Amino acid sequence: MAIAIDVVSDFVCPWCWIGKRHLDTFAAEADVERRWHPYLLHPDIPASGVDRAEFVRAKFGSDERARELGAGVTAAAKGVGLDIDYSRISRIPDTRDAHRLVRWAGGQGRADVVAEGLFRAYFNEGRDIGEAAVLADIGVAAGMDRAILEELLAGDADREVIDAQADRARSMGVSGVPTHIFANKVAVVGAQPVEALRQAAGLATS
């Protein structure tokens, strides 16, 4: 029987991409069923997004401090084979539409592929994953139908669902991402190494 893992994540969180890579490694050695759930790291960002440089300057106090923290993240990413290029990221988007895309992809068994595409588009390619055209490209690359995606993204389908699920995650006590919940019982918070995932699944090596 597959190990059910609920993945609470956001696509502008670099640690979520790193955590996904650890989970990918674990999934290569165990039968895993991932179920993606939205988390809004920046729930108050407007639909048009915000300038990243201004946002991080306000959050961390200075460009220098932001670069110091970013260097630690990029080093951790390189350790698992990921290339994060902050120099290419100009905006921080509202990720609600990205979460809608993953929800729709899940109905077609493509959620994992779309999630990877979202992380790569944002952190490696510097694309704005708040834009419908970019999201449609990612969906099509995963095998989804462009015309249907464009129609869905232009409307409000599942917006309330995404907000409700994100609110529910916070009400359940999820305050940091990624959070991986194994079989509705054991939660692993943060981009924990593969051994921590094995322990949560009851498959720890001796």
ROSE-4610 file (N, C-alpha, C; in Angstrom, 1 decimal, always signed):
// ROSE-4610
residu = [M/M/M/A/A/A/I/I/I/A/A/A/I/I/I/D/D/D/V/V/V/V/V/V/S/S/S/D/D/D/F/F/F/V/V/V/C/C/C/P/P/P/W/W/W/C/C/C/W/W/W/I/I/I/G/G/G/K/K/K/R/R/R/H/H/H/L/L/L/D/D/D/T/T/T/F/F/F/A/A/A/A/A/A/E/E/E/A/A/A/D/D/D/V/V/V/E/E/E/R/R/R/R/R/R/W/W/W/H/H/H/P/P/P/Y/Y/Y/L/L/L/L/L/L/H/H/H/P/P/P/D/D/D/I/I/I/P/P/P/A/A/A/S/S/S/G/G/G/V/V/V/D/D/D/R/R/R/A/A/A/E/E/E/F/F/F/V/V/V/R/R/R/A/A/A/K/K/K/F/F/F/G/G/G/S/S/S/D/D/D/E/E/E/R/R/R/A/A/A/R/R/R/E/E/E/L/L/L/G/G/G/A/A/A/G/G/G/V/V/V/T/T/T/A/A/A/A/A/A/A/A/A/K/K/K/G/G/G/V/V/V/G/G/G/L/L/L/D/D/D/I/I/I/D/D/D/Y/Y/Y/S/S/S/R/R/R/I/I/I/S/S/S/R/R/R/I/I/I/P/P/P/D/D/D/T/T/T/R/R/R/D/D/D/A/A/A/H/H/H/R/R/R/L/L/L/V/V/V/R/R/R/W/W/W/A/A/A/G/G/G/G/G/G/Q/Q/Q/G/G/G/R/R/R/A/A/A/D/D/D/V/V/V/V/V/V/A/A/A/E/E/E/G/G/G/L/L/L/F/F/F/R/R/R/A/A/A/Y/Y/Y/F/F/F/N/N/N/E/E/E/G/G/G/R/R/R/D/D/D/I/I/I/G/G/G/E/E/E/A/A/A/A/A/A/V/V/V/L/L/L/A/A/A/D/D/D/I/I/I/G/G/G/V/V/V/A/A/A/A/A/A/G/G/G/M/M/M/D/D/D/R/R/R/A/A/A/I/I/I/L/L/L/E/E/E/E/E/E/L/L/L/L/L/L/A/A/A/G/G/G/D/D/D/A/A/A/D/D/D/R/R/R/E/E/E/V/V/V/I/I/I/D/D/D/A/A/A/Q/Q/Q/A/A/A/D/D/D/R/R/R/A/A/A/R/R/R/S/S/S/M/M/M/G/G/G/V/V/V/S/S/S/G/G/G/V/V/V/P/P/P/T/T/T/H/H/H/I/I/I/F/F/F/A/A/A/N/N/N/K/K/K/V/V/V/A/A/A/V/V/V/V/V/V/G/G/G/A/A/A/Q/Q/Q/P/P/P/V/V/V/E/E/E/A/A/A/L/L/L/R/R/R/Q/Q/Q/A/A/A/A/A/A/G/G/G/L/L/L/A/A/A/T/T/T/S/S/S]
num = [1/1/1/2/2/2/3/3/3/4/4/4/5/5/5/6/6/6/7/7/7/8/8/8/9/9/9/10/10/10/11/11/11/12/12/12/13/13/13/14/14/14/15/15/15/16/16/16/17/17/17/18/18/18/19/19/19/20/20/20/21/21/21/22/22/22/23/23/23/24/24/24/25/25/25/26/26/26/27/27/27/28/28/28/29/29/29/30/30/30/31/31/31/32/32/32/33/33/33/34/34/34/35/35/35/36/36/36/37/37/37/38/38/38/39/39/39/40/40/40/41/41/41/42/42/42/43/43/43/44/44/44/45/45/45/46/46/46/47/47/47/48/48/48/49/49/49/50/50/50/51/51/51/52/52/52/53/53/53/54/54/54/55/55/55/56/56/56/57/57/57/58/58/58/59/59/59/60/60/60/61/61/61/62/62/62/63/63/63/64/64/64/65/65/65/66/66/66/67/67/67/68/68/68/69/69/69/70/70/70/71/71/71/72/72/72/73/73/73/74/74/74/75/75/75/76/76/76/77/77/77/78/78/78/79/79/79/80/80/80/81/81/81/82/82/82/83/83/83/84/84/84/85/85/85/86/86/86/87/87/87/88/88/88/89/89/89/90/90/90/91/91/91/92/92/92/93/93/93/94/94/94/95/95/95/96/96/96/97/97/97/98/98/98/99/99/99/100/100/100/101/101/101/102/102/102/103/103/103/104/104/104/105/105/105/106/106/106/107/107/107/108/108/108/109/109/109/110/110/110/111/111/111/112/112/112/113/113/113/114/114/114/115/115/115/116/116/116/117/117/117/118/118/118/119/119/119/120/120/120/121/121/121/122/122/122/123/123/123/124/124/124/125/125/125/126/126/126/127/127/127/128/128/128/129/129/129/130/130/130/131/131/131/132/132/132/133/133/133/134/134/134/135/135/135/136/136/136/137/137/137/138/138/138/139/139/139/140/140/140/141/141/141/142/142/142/143/143/143/144/144/144/145/145/145/146/146/146/147/147/147/148/148/148/149/149/149/150/150/150/151/151/151/152/152/152/153/153/153/154/154/154/155/155/155/156/156/156/157/157/157/158/158/158/159/159/159/160/160/160/161/161/161/162/162/162/163/163/163/164/164/164/165/165/165/166/166/166/167/167/167/168/168/168/169/169/169/170/170/170/171/171/171/172/172/172/173/173/173/174/174/174/175/175/175/176/176/176/177/177/177/178/178/178/179/179/179/180/180/180/181/181/181/182/182/182/183/183/183/184/184/184/185/185/185/186/186/186/187/187/187/188/188/188/189/189/189/190/190/190/191/191/191/192/192/192/193/193/193/194/194/194/195/195/195/196/196/196/197/197/197/198/198/198/199/199/199/200/200/200/201/201/201/202/202/202/203/203/203/204/204/204/205/205/205/206/206/206]
x = [+0.8/+0.0/+0.9/+0.5/+1.2/+1.2/+2.3/+2.4/+1.8/+0.7/+0.0/+0.8/+1.2/+1.9/+1.2/+0.7/+0.1/+1.2/+1.3/+2.4/+1.8/+2.1/+1.6/+2.8/+2.6/+3.7/+3.3/+4.3/+4.0/+5.2/+4.9/+5.8/+6.8/+6.7/+7.7/+8.6/+8.5/+9.3/+10.4/+11.7/+12.8/+13.0/+12.7/+12.8/+11.8/+10.7/+9.7/+10.2/+11.0/+11.6/+12.7/+13.5/+14.5/+13.8/+12.8/+12.0/+11.4/+11.0/+10.4/+11.5/+12.7/+13.8/+14.1/+14.1/+14.3/+13.1/+11.9/+10.8/+10.9/+11.4/+11.6/+12.5/+13.6/+14.6/+13.9/+13.1/+12.4/+11.4/+10.7/+9.7/+10.4/+11.7/+12.3/+12.6/+12.5/+12.7/+11.5/+10.4/+9.1/+8.0/+6.9/+5.6/+4.9/+4.9/+4.4/+3.2/+2.2/+1.2/+1.2/+1.6/+1.6/+0.3/-0.2/-1.4/-1.0/-1.1/-0.6/-1.7/-1.3/-2.2/-1.6/-2.4/-1.9/-1.6/-0.5/-0.1/+0.2/-0.3/+0.0/+1.1/+2.3/+3.4/+3.2/+2.7/+2.5/+1.0/+0.1/-1.4/-1.9/-1.2/-1.6/-1.1/-0.3/+0.3/-0.8/-0.9/-2.0/-1.9/-3.0/-3.0/-1.9/-1.5/-0.5/+1.0/+1.1/+2.4/+3.1/+4.3/+5.1/+6.5/+7.2/+8.6/+9.4/+10.2/+10.9/+12.0/+12.7/+13.8/+13.2/+12.1/+11.5/+11.0/+10.4/+9.8/+10.9/+12.0/+13.0/+13.7/+13.9/+14.5/+13.7/+12.3/+11.5/+11.4/+11.5/+11.4/+12.7/+13.8/+15.1/+15.9/+15.5/+16.1/+17.2/+17.8/+18.8/+19.1/+19.6/+20.0/+21.0/+22.0/+23.1/+22.6/+21.7/+21.1/+20.3/+19.6/+18.8/+19.8/+20.9/+21.9/+22.5/+22.8/+23.4/+22.5/+21.2/+20.2/+20.0/+20.0/+19.8/+21.0/+22.2/+23.3/+23.2/+22.7/+22.5/+21.5/+20.5/+19.4/+20.0/+20.7/+21.2/+22.2/+23.0/+24.0/+23.3/+22.2/+21.4/+20.8/+20.3/+19.7/+20.8/+21.9/+23.0/+23.3/+23.2/+23.5/+22.6/+21.4/+20.5/+20.3/+21.2/+21.2/+20.3/+19.9/+19.0/+19.7/+19.4/+20.0/+19.0/+19.1/+18.3/+19.0/+18.4/+19.0/+18.2/+18.4/+17.6/+17.8/+18.9/+19.1/+18.1/+17.4/+16.4/+15.0/+14.8/+13.5/+13.2/+12.3/+12.0/+10.7/+9.8/+8.6/+8.2/+7.5/+7.0/+5.5/+5.0/+3.6/+2.6/+1.4/+0.3/+0.3/+0.3/+0.4/-0.9/-2.0/-3.3/-3.6/-3.2/-3.5/-2.5/-1.3/-0.4/-1.0/-1.6/-2.2/-3.4/-4.1/-5.3/-4.8/-3.7/-3.2/-2.8/-2.1/-1.8/-3.0/-4.0/-5.3/-5.8/-5.9/-6.4/-5.5/-4.2/-3.3/-3.4/-3.7/-3.9/-5.0/-6.1/-7.2/-6.8/-5.6/-5.1/-3.8/-3.5/-2.3/-1.0/-1.1/+0.1/+0.6/+0.1/+0.4/+1.9/+2.6/+4.0/+4.8/+4.5/+5.2/+4.9/+3.7/+3.4/+4.1/+4.1/+4.7/+6.2/+6.9/+8.3/+8.4/+7.5/+7.6/+7.4/+6.6/+6.4/+7.6/+8.2/+9.4/+10.5/+10.7/+11.8/+11.6/+10.4/+10.1/+10.4/+10.0/+10.2/+11.7/+12.2/+13.5/+14.7/+14.5/+15.6/+15.5/+14.3/+14.1/+13.7/+13.3/+12.8/+11.5/+10.7/+9.4/+8.3/+7.4/+6.3/+5.2/+5.2/+4.2/+2.8/+2.7/+1.4/+0.7/+1.4/+0.8/+0.2/-1.0/-1.8/-1.0/-0.4/+0.3/+1.5/+2.2/+3.2/+2.7/+1.6/+1.0/+0.5/-0.1/-0.6/+0.6/+1.7/+2.9/+3.3/+3.3/+3.8/+2.8/+1.5/+0.5/+0.6/+0.8/+1.0/+2.2/+3.3/+4.5/+4.3/+3.3/+3.0/+2.0/+1.5/+0.5/-0.9/-1.1/-2.5/-2.9/-4.2/-4.8/-4.7/-4.1/-3.9/-5.2/-6.1/-7.3/-8.2/-8.2/-9.0/-8.3/-7.0/-6.3/-6.5/-6.4/-6.6/-8.0/-9.0/-10.4/-10.5/-9.9/-10.1/-9.3/-8.1/-7.3/-8.0/-8.7/-9.4/-10.6/-11.1/-12.2/-11.9/-12.9/-12.7/-12.8/-12.8/-12.9/-11.9/-12.4/-11.6/-10.8/-11.1/-10.4/-10.8/-12.1/-12.5/-12.0/-11.9/-11.4/-9.9/-9.1/-7.7/-7.6/-8.3/-8.3/-8.7/-9.8/-10.3/-9.3/-8.6/-7.6/-6.4/-6.0/-4.9/-5.2/-6.4/-6.8/-6.9/-7.3/-7.4/-6.0/-5.1/-3.7/-3.2/-3.4/-3.0/-3.8/-5.1/-5.9/-5.5/-4.9/-4.4/-3.1/-2.5/-1.2/+0.0/-0.2/+0.9/+1.3/+2.6/+3.1/+4.4/+4.9/+6.1/+6.0/+6.6/+6.5/+7.9/+8.2/+7.2/+6.8/+5.6/+5.1/+4.6/+5.2/+4.8/+4.1/+2.9/+2.1/+2.0/+2.5/+2.5/+1.3/+0.4/-0.7/-1.6/-1.7/-2.6/-2.1/-0.9/-0.4/+0.9/+1.9/+3.2/+3.5/+3.9/+4.2/+5.7/+6.3/+7.7/+7.7/+8.2/+8.2/+9.6/+9.6/+10.9/+11.4/+12.5/+13.2/+14.1/+13.5/+14.2/+14.9/+16.0/+16.7/+15.9/+16.3/+15.6/+15.4/+16.4/+16.3/+15.1/+14.9/+13.7/+12.4/+12.4/+11.2/+11.0/+12.1/+12.0/+11.5/+12.0/+11.5/+10.0/+9.6/+8.1/+7.3/+7.8/+7.1/+7.3/+8.1/+8.4/+9.3/+10.2/+11.1/+12.5/+12.8/+14.1/+15.1/+16.3/+17.3/+18.0/+18.4/+19.0/+20.5]
y = [-1.2/+0.0/+1.3/+2.2/+3.5/+4.2/+4.9/+5.8/+7.1/+7.5/+8.8/+9.9/+10.9/+12.1/+13.3/+14.1/+15.4/+16.4/+17.1/+18.1/+19.5/+20.2/+21.6/+22.5/+23.3/+23.9/+25.2/+26.1/+27.2/+27.3/+27.9/+27.8/+29.0/+29.9/+31.0/+30.7/+29.5/+29.1/+28.2/+28.7/+27.9/+26.6/+26.6/+25.4/+24.4/+24.8/+23.8/+23.1/+23.8/+23.1/+22.1/+22.5/+21.7/+20.5/+20.7/+19.6/+18.7/+19.2/+18.3/+17.4/+17.9/+17.1/+16.0/+16.2/+15.2/+14.2/+14.7/+13.8/+13.0/+13.6/+12.8/+11.6/+11.9/+10.8/+9.7/+10.1/+9.1/+8.3/+9.0/+8.4/+7.4/+7.5/+6.6/+5.2/+5.2/+4.0/+3.4/+4.2/+3.7/+4.1/+3.4/+3.7/+4.8/+6.0/+7.2/+7.8/+8.2/+9.0/+10.4/+11.4/+12.8/+13.5/+14.2/+15.0/+16.4/+17.3/+18.7/+19.6/+20.4/+21.3/+22.7/+23.8/+25.1/+25.7/+26.5/+27.4/+28.7/+29.8/+31.1/+31.8/+31.7/+32.3/+33.8/+34.4/+35.9/+36.1/+35.9/+35.9/+37.3/+38.3/+39.7/+40.3/+39.6/+40.1/+40.3/+41.5/+41.7/+40.7/+40.6/+39.7/+40.0/+41.3/+41.7/+41.4/+40.9/+40.7/+42.0/+41.8/+43.0/+42.9/+44.0/+44.1/+43.3/+42.3/+41.5/+42.3/+43.1/+43.9/+44.7/+45.4/+46.2/+45.4/+44.2/+43.4/+42.8/+42.3/+41.7/+42.8/+43.9/+45.0/+45.4/+45.4/+45.8/+44.7/+43.4/+42.3/+42.1/+42.2/+41.9/+43.1/+44.3/+45.5/+46.0/+45.2/+45.7/+44.7/+45.2/+44.3/+43.3/+43.8/+42.9/+41.8/+42.0/+40.9/+39.9/+40.5/+39.6/+38.7/+39.3/+38.5/+37.4/+37.7/+36.8/+35.5/+35.8/+34.8/+34.0/+34.7/+34.1/+33.1/+33.5/+32.7/+31.3/+31.4/+30.1/+29.2/+29.8/+29.0/+28.4/+29.2/+28.7/+27.6/+27.7/+26.7/+25.4/+25.5/+24.3/+23.7/+24.5/+24.0/+23.3/+23.8/+23.2/+21.8/+21.7/+20.4/+19.3/+19.6/+18.6/+18.7/+19.4/+19.5/+20.5/+21.5/+22.6/+23.9/+24.6/+25.9/+27.0/+27.8/+28.9/+30.2/+31.0/+32.2/+33.4/+34.0/+35.1/+36.3/+36.4/+37.6/+37.7/+36.6/+36.5/+36.8/+36.8/+37.0/+38.5/+39.1/+40.5/+40.8/+39.8/+40.0/+38.8/+39.0/+38.0/+37.9/+36.8/+36.8/+36.3/+36.6/+35.9/+34.5/+33.5/+32.1/+31.4/+32.1/+31.4/+30.7/+31.3/+30.7/+29.5/+29.6/+28.4/+27.2/+27.5/+26.4/+25.9/+26.8/+26.3/+25.3/+25.7/+24.8/+23.5/+23.4/+22.1/+21.3/+22.0/+21.3/+20.6/+21.3/+20.8/+19.6/+19.9/+18.8/+17.6/+17.7/+16.5/+15.6/+16.2/+15.4/+14.6/+14.9/+14.2/+13.4/+13.4/+12.6/+13.3/+14.7/+15.4/+16.4/+16.4/+17.4/+17.5/+16.4/+16.4/+17.1/+16.8/+17.3/+18.9/+19.3/+20.7/+21.4/+20.8/+21.5/+21.7/+20.7/+20.8/+22.0/+22.0/+23.1/+24.4/+24.6/+25.9/+26.3/+25.4/+25.8/+26.1/+25.4/+25.6/+26.9/+27.2/+28.4/+29.6/+29.6/+30.7/+30.9/+29.8/+30.0/+29.8/+29.1/+28.9/+29.8/+30.0/+30.8/+32.2/+32.5/+33.9/+34.3/+33.3/+33.6/+34.0/+34.7/+35.2/+34.2/+33.3/+32.3/+32.8/+34.1/+34.7/+35.0/+34.9/+35.2/+34.0/+34.2/+33.1/+32.4/+33.2/+32.6/+31.7/+32.1/+31.3/+30.0/+30.1/+28.9/+28.0/+28.5/+27.7/+26.9/+27.6/+27.0/+25.8/+26.0/+25.0/+23.8/+24.1/+23.0/+22.2/+22.9/+22.3/+21.4/+21.9/+21.1/+19.8/+19.8/+18.6/+17.7/+18.1/+17.3/+17.8/+19.0/+19.5/+20.3/+20.5/+21.2/+22.7/+23.4/+24.8/+25.6/+25.2/+26.0/+25.9/+24.7/+24.5/+25.3/+25.2/+26.0/+27.5/+28.0/+29.4/+29.8/+29.0/+29.3/+29.3/+28.3/+28.2/+29.3/+29.6/+30.6/+32.0/+32.2/+33.5/+33.7/+32.6/+32.6/+32.4/+32.2/+32.1/+30.7/+29.7/+28.3/+28.0/+27.5/+26.9/+28.0/+29.3/+30.3/+30.2/+30.0/+29.9/+28.7/+27.6/+26.3/+26.5/+27.2/+27.4/+28.2/+29.3/+30.1/+29.4/+28.6/+27.8/+26.7/+26.1/+25.1/+25.7/+26.9/+27.6/+28.0/+28.5/+28.9/+27.7/+26.6/+25.4/+24.9/+25.0/+24.6/+25.4/+26.7/+27.6/+27.3/+27.0/+26.7/+25.4/+24.5/+23.2/+23.3/+24.5/+24.8/+24.8/+24.7/+24.7/+26.2/+26.4/+27.8/+27.9/+26.8/+26.7/+25.7/+26.0/+25.1/+24.8/+23.7/+22.6/+21.9/+21.4/+20.4/+19.2/+18.0/+16.8/+15.9/+15.6/+14.8/+13.4/+12.4/+11.0/+10.3/+9.8/+9.0/+9.7/+11.0/+11.8/+11.7/+11.3/+11.1/+11.9/+11.7/+12.3/+13.4/+14.6/+15.7/+16.0/+16.2/+16.6/+18.0/+18.9/+20.3/+20.8/+21.5/+22.0/+21.0/+21.5/+20.7/+19.6/+18.7/+17.7/+16.7/+16.1/+15.1/+13.8/+13.0/+11.8/+10.9/+10.8/+9.9/+10.3/+11.6/+12.1/+11.6/+11.6/+11.1/+9.6/+8.9/+7.4/+7.2/+7.9/+7.7/+8.0/+9.1/+9.4/+8.3/+7.7/+6.6/+5.2/+5.2/+4.0/+3.1/+3.7/+2.9/+3.3/+3.8/+4.3/+3.1/+3.4/+2.4/+2.3/+1.1/+0.9/+1.3]
z = [+0.0/+0.0/+0.0/-0.8/-0.9/+0.4/+0.7/+1.9/+1.5/+2.2/+1.9/+2.5/+1.8/+2.3/+1.8/+2.8/+2.5/+2.5/+1.4/+1.2/+1.3/+2.4/+2.5/+2.1/+1.1/+0.5/-0.2/-0.5/-1.4/-2.4/-3.6/-4.7/-4.7/-3.7/-3.6/-2.4/-1.9/-0.7/-1.2/-1.2/-1.7/-0.9/+0.4/+1.2/+0.8/+0.2/-0.2/-1.4/-2.3/-3.4/-3.0/-2.0/-1.4/-0.8/+0.0/+0.6/-0.4/-1.5/-2.5/-3.1/-3.2/-3.7/-2.8/-1.4/-0.5/-0.6/-0.8/-0.9/-2.2/-3.2/-4.5/-4.3/-3.5/-3.2/-2.4/-1.4/-0.6/-1.5/-2.4/-3.3/-4.2/-4.5/-5.3/-4.7/-3.3/-2.6/-1.9/-2.0/-1.3/-2.2/-2.0/-2.8/-2.1/-2.7/-2.1/-2.9/-2.2/-2.8/-2.2/-3.0/-2.6/-2.8/-1.8/-2.0/-1.6/-2.6/-2.5/-1.9/-0.9/-0.3/-0.3/-0.5/-0.6/+0.8/+0.7/+1.9/+1.3/+1.8/+1.3/+2.2/+1.7/+2.5/+2.7/+1.7/+1.7/+1.3/+2.2/+1.9/+1.5/+1.9/+1.6/+0.4/-0.4/-1.6/-2.6/-3.3/-4.3/-5.5/-6.2/-7.4/-8.4/-8.5/-9.4/-8.9/-7.7/-7.1/-6.6/-6.1/-5.6/-6.1/-6.1/-6.5/-5.4/-5.9/-4.9/-4.2/-4.8/-4.2/-3.0/-3.3/-2.3/-1.1/-1.5/-0.5/+0.5/-0.1/+0.8/+1.6/+1.0/+1.8/+3.0/+2.8/+3.9/+4.9/+4.5/+5.4/+6.2/+5.5/+6.2/+6.6/+6.3/+6.7/+5.8/+5.0/+4.1/+3.0/+1.9/+0.8/+1.2/+2.0/+2.4/+3.3/+4.2/+5.0/+4.1/+3.2/+2.3/+1.5/+1.0/+0.2/+1.1/+2.4/+3.3/+3.4/+3.7/+3.9/+2.6/+1.4/+0.2/-0.2/+0.2/-0.1/+0.7/+1.9/+2.6/+1.9/+1.4/+0.7/-0.6/-1.3/-2.6/-2.4/-1.3/-1.0/-0.6/+0.2/+0.5/-0.7/-1.6/-2.9/-3.7/-3.8/-4.6/-4.0/-2.7/-2.1/-2.5/-3.1/-3.5/-5.1/-5.7/-7.2/-7.8/-7.0/-7.5/-7.7/-8.7/-8.9/-8.7/-7.7/-7.4/-7.8/-8.7/-9.2/-8.9/-7.7/-7.3/-8.2/-8.9/-9.8/-10.9/-11.2/-12.3/-11.8/-10.5/-9.9/-9.6/-10.4/-10.2/-9.4/-9.3/-8.6/-7.7/-6.6/-5.8/-6.1/-6.7/-7.1/-6.0/-6.2/-5.5/-6.0/-5.2/-5.7/-5.7/-5.5/-5.5/-6.8/-8.0/-9.3/-9.5/-8.9/-9.0/-8.3/-7.1/-6.3/-7.1/-7.7/-8.5/-9.6/-10.2/-11.3/-10.8/-9.6/-9.0/-8.7/-8.2/-7.8/-9.1/-10.2/-11.4/-11.9/-11.8/-12.3/-11.5/-10.2/-9.3/-9.8/-10.4/-10.9/-12.2/-12.7/-13.9/-13.6/-12.3/-11.9/-12.3/-12.4/-12.9/-11.9/-10.6/-9.7/-9.4/-9.2/-8.9/-10.0/-11.3/-12.4/-12.5/-12.3/-12.3/-11.2/-10.0/-8.8/-9.1/-9.7/-10.1/-11.1/-12.1/-13.1/-12.5/-11.5/-10.9/-10.1/-9.3/-8.6/-9.6/-10.6/-11.5/-12.3/-12.7/-13.4/-12.6/-11.3/-10.5/-10.0/-9.4/-8.8/-9.7/-10.8/-11.7/-13.0/-13.5/-14.7/-14.5/-13.2/-12.9/-13.6/-13.9/-14.5/-13.4/-13.8/-12.9/-12.9/-11.8/-11.8/-11.3/-11.2/-11.0/-12.3/-13.4/-14.7/-15.4/-15.9/-16.5/-17.6/-18.5/-19.6/-19.1/-18.1/-17.6/-17.0/-16.2/-15.6/-16.7/-17.8/-18.9/-19.5/-19.7/-20.2/-19.4/-18.1/-17.2/-17.2/-17.3/-17.3/-18.6/-19.7/-21.0/-21.1/-20.5/-20.4/-19.7/-18.8/-18.0/-18.6/-19.8/-20.6/-20.4/-19.9/-19.7/-21.0/-21.1/-22.3/-22.1/-23.1/-22.9/-23.0/-23.9/-24.0/-22.8/-22.2/-20.9/-19.8/-19.7/-18.7/-18.8/-20.0/-20.2/-19.8/-20.1/-19.7/-18.2/-17.5/-16.1/-15.4/-15.8/-15.2/-15.3/-16.4/-16.6/-15.7/-15.1/-14.2/-12.8/-12.0/-10.5/-10.0/-10.8/-10.4/-9.3/-8.2/-7.1/-6.3/-6.6/-5.7/-4.3/-4.0/-2.6/-2.0/-2.8/-2.2/-1.8/-2.6/-2.3/-1.0/-0.9/+0.3/+1.5/+1.4/+2.5/+3.0/+2.0/+2.4/+3.0/+2.5/+3.1/+4.5/+4.7/+6.1/+7.0/+6.5/+7.3/+7.7/+6.8/+7.2/+8.4/+8.3/+9.5/+10.7/+10.6/+11.8/+12.4/+11.6/+12.1/+12.8/+12.7/+13.3/+12.4/+11.1/+10.2/+10.1/+10.5/+10.5/+9.8/+9.2/+8.4/+7.4/+6.2/+5.1/+4.6/+4.0/+3.8/+5.0/+5.1/+6.1/+5.4/+5.8/+5.2/+6.3/+6.0/+7.0/+6.5/+7.2/+6.9/+7.5/+6.6/+7.0/+8.0/+7.9/+8.8/+10.2/+10.5/+11.9/+12.2/+11.4/+11.7/+10.8/+11.4/+10.6/+10.6/+9.4/+9.3/+8.8/+9.6/+9.3/+8.8/+7.7/+7.1/+6.1/+5.5/+4.4/+5.1/+5.8/+6.5/+5.6/+6.0/+5.1/+5.0/+4.0/+3.7/+4.9/+5.8/+6.9/+7.8/+7.9/+8.7/+8.1/+6.8/+6.1/+6.3/+6.3/+6.5/+7.9/+8.9/+10.3/+10.4/+9.7/+9.8/+9.2/+8.2/+7.5/+8.2/+9.2/+9.9/+9.2/+8.3/+7.5/+7.8/+9.0/+9.3/+9.3/+8.8/+8.8/+10.2/+10.5/+11.8/+11.8]
